[in-house]
């Protein structure tokens, strides 16, 4: 993550961020990484030379490291399927196939 701040008059003296709901603030001196799976809430703020503290800003990051899953189920059609169709198509083509995917993002 890269943070930058600017101020019109006296200039910015510090920028800090928190990843634990504001319980602890870390002085921002260099870029940092967020790599934990799940939801991470980042709060950040800056202070200018006059002592004015910026309103806290929030950024939510969602990381999903889990690969999508897929399952395949093949069921034979009922035996009493029309005889002419059964003769016309090989057994492997007379199957009902259901494809189910799970690609939900958290």
C-alpha positions in Angstrom: 0.0 0.0 0.0 1.2 3.5 -0.8 -0.1 6.5 1.0 0.5 10.1 0.2 -0.6 13.4 1.8 -0.5 17.0 0.9 -1.4 20.3 2.6 -1.8 23.8 1.1 0.0 25.8 3.8 2.1 24.5 6.6 2.8 21.1 5.1 2.3 17.5 6.3 4.4 16.3 9.2 3.1 12.8 9.6 0.9 10.1 8.1 -0.1 7.0 10.0 -2.2 4.0 9.5 -4.0 1.3 11.5 -5.0 -2.3 10.6 -6.6 -3.1 14.0 -9.6 -0.7 14.1 -7.5 2.3 15.4 -6.2 0.6 18.6 -2.7 1.1 17.4 -1.4 3.6 14.9 1.8 3.0 12.8 3.9 5.8 11.4 3.8 5.5 7.7 7.4 5.7 6.4 7.3 3.3 3.5 4.9 1.2 1.5 3.4 -1.8 3.3 1.7 -5.0 2.2 -1.5 -6.7 3.2 -1.6 -10.4 2.4 -3.9 -12.0 5.0 -6.8 -13.9 3.5 -10.2 -12.4 4.3 -11.2 -8.8 5.0 -8.7 -6.2 6.2 -9.8 -2.7 7.2 -7.1 -0.1 6.9 -7.5 3.3 8.5 -5.2 6.2 7.7 -4.8 9.9 8.6 -2.3 12.7 8.3 -1.3 15.6 10.6 0.0 19.0 9.3 2.6 21.3 10.9 -0.2 23.3 12.5 -1.3 20.2 14.4 -4.5 19.7 12.4 -5.4 16.0 12.2 -7.1 14.8 9.1 -10.5 13.0 9.4 -9.8 9.2 9.5 -10.2 7.6 6.1 -11.1 3.9 5.6 -10.2 1.3 3.0 -11.5 -2.2 3.0 -9.4 -4.9 1.2 -10.8 -8.4 0.5 -8.3 -11.2 -0.3 -9.4 -14.6 -1.4 -6.6 -17.1 -1.8 -8.9 -20.1 -2.2 -9.2 -21.6 -5.6 -12.7 -22.1 -7.0 -14.1 -25.6 -6.8 -16.0 -27.6 -9.3 -18.0 -30.8 -9.1 -19.5 -32.9 -11.9 -22.3 -35.3 -11.5 -23.5 -37.6 -14.3 -26.8 -39.4 -13.9 -28.2 -41.9 -16.4 -31.5 -41.1 -17.9 -34.4 -43.4 -16.9 -34.3 -46.9 -18.6 -37.7 -46.2 -20.2 -36.2 -43.4 -22.3 -37.7 -43.7 -25.8 -36.3 -46.8 -27.5 -35.7 -45.0 -30.8 -33.6 -42.3 -29.0 -31.7 -44.9 -27.0 -30.8 -46.7 -30.3 -29.9 -43.4 -32.0 -27.5 -42.1 -29.4 -24.7 -44.1 -27.7 -25.1 -44.5 -23.9 -22.5 -41.9 -23.2 -24.6 -39.3 -25.0 -27.9 -40.4 -23.4 -26.7 -39.2 -20.0 -27.9 -36.2 -18.1 -25.0 -34.1 -16.9 -25.2 -31.4 -14.2 -22.3 -29.1 -13.8 -22.1 -27.1 -10.6 -19.5 -24.5 -9.8 -18.7 -22.5 -6.7 -17.0 -19.3 -7.5 -18.4 -17.1 -4.7 -16.2 -14.3 -3.5 -15.9 -13.4 0.1 
